[in-house]
Amino acid sequence: MTEPERHLWRALRSTFPEYHWRKQVPLGPFFADFASHSAKLVIELDGGQHASAGAYDEARTRFIEGEGFRVLRFWNNDVLGNTDGVLQRIAEELEQCR
């Protein structure tokens, strides 16, 4: 895992343990960075390489959403520099699944 992934992994598990987060979850031909099956939520972290992979990311998101999951995407620098904001956005999304 990258440093932003390790950072968010720890934050997810300590902030929202009831959602039983998994990392590197296979979904069809893709792997989700983080997923909660109980919340039907996938979280993807994007680094600089994703700036030129828009079509691939869109296809991946469509597939994952077709499997019944919602997808949240965050930039690596947001995870490291604004962890509280990222966790707030995740909390808002988790509220909607209740």
C-alpha positions as CSV (number, residue, x, y, z in Angstrom):
1,M,0.0,0.0,0.0
2,T,1.0,3.6,-0.6
3,E,1.4,6.0,2.3
4,P,-2.0,7.6,1.6
5,E,-3.6,4.2,1.5
6,R,-2.0,3.2,4.8
7,H,-3.1,6.5,6.3
8,L,-6.8,6.1,5.2
9,W,-6.8,2.4,6.1
10,R,-6.0,3.2,9.7
11,A,-8.5,6.1,9.8
12,L,-11.3,4.0,8.3
13,R,-10.8,1.1,10.7
14,S,-10.6,3.4,13.8
15,T,-13.4,5.9,12.8
16,F,-15.9,3.5,11.2
17,P,-15.1,0.0,12.5
18,E,-18.7,-1.2,12.3
19,Y,-18.5,-1.2,8.5
20,H,-15.9,-3.9,8.3
21,W,-13.6,-2.4,5.8
22,R,-11.5,-4.5,3.4
23,K,-8.6,-3.4,1.2
24,Q,-7.7,-4.4,-2.3
25,V,-11.1,-6.0,-2.9
26,P,-11.6,-7.9,-6.1
27,L,-14.7,-6.7,-8.0
28,G,-15.0,-8.4,-11.4
29,P,-11.8,-7.5,-13.4
30,F,-11.0,-4.6,-11.0
31,F,-9.6,-4.2,-7.5
32,A,-11.2,-1.6,-5.2
33,D,-8.8,0.2,-2.8
34,F,-11.3,-0.1,0.1
35,A,-14.7,-1.5,0.3
36,S,-17.4,-2.0,2.9
37,H,-19.8,-4.7,1.7
38,S,-22.3,-3.9,4.5
39,A,-22.5,-0.2,3.4
40,K,-22.1,-1.1,-0.3
41,L,-19.4,1.6,-0.5
42,V,-16.1,1.6,-2.4
43,I,-13.4,4.2,-1.7
44,E,-10.8,4.9,-4.3
45,L,-7.6,6.9,-3.9
46,D,-6.2,8.6,-6.8
47,G,-2.6,9.8,-7.3
48,G,-1.1,11.7,-10.2
49,Q,-1.3,8.8,-12.5
50,H,-5.1,9.0,-12.5
51,A,-5.0,12.4,-14.2
52,S,-4.4,10.7,-17.5
53,A,-6.5,7.6,-16.8
54,G,-10.0,9.2,-16.9
55,A,-11.6,6.8,-19.3
56,Y,-10.3,3.8,-17.4
57,D,-11.5,5.2,-14.1
58,E,-14.9,6.0,-15.5
59,A,-15.3,2.4,-16.9
60,R,-14.2,1.0,-13.6
61,T,-16.6,3.2,-11.6
62,R,-19.5,2.2,-13.9
63,F,-18.7,-1.5,-13.4
64,I,-18.5,-1.2,-9.6
65,E,-21.7,0.9,-9.5
66,G,-23.3,-1.8,-11.6
67,E,-22.4,-4.3,-8.9
68,G,-24.5,-2.2,-6.5
69,F,-21.8,-0.1,-4.8
70,R,-21.4,3.6,-4.5
71,V,-18.0,4.9,-5.3
72,L,-16.2,7.8,-3.6
73,R,-12.9,9.0,-5.0
74,F,-10.3,11.1,-3.2
75,W,-6.9,12.5,-4.2
76,N,-3.9,11.2,-2.3
77,N,-3.0,14.7,-1.2
78,D,-6.5,15.3,0.2
79,V,-6.2,12.1,2.3
80,L,-2.9,13.3,3.7
81,G,-3.6,17.0,4.0
82,N,-7.3,17.0,4.9
83,T,-8.0,13.7,6.6
84,D,-10.8,15.2,8.7
85,G,-12.6,16.5,5.6
86,V,-12.2,13.1,3.8
87,L,-13.6,11.3,6.8
88,Q,-16.5,13.8,7.0
89,R,-17.4,13.1,3.4
90,I,-17.3,9.4,4.0
91,A,-19.5,9.8,7.1
92,E,-22.0,11.7,5.0
93,E,-22.1,8.9,2.5
94,L,-22.4,6.2,5.2
95,E,-25.4,8.1,6.7
96,Q,-27.2,7.8,3.4
97,C,-26.8,4.0,3.4
98,R,-28.6,3.7,6.8
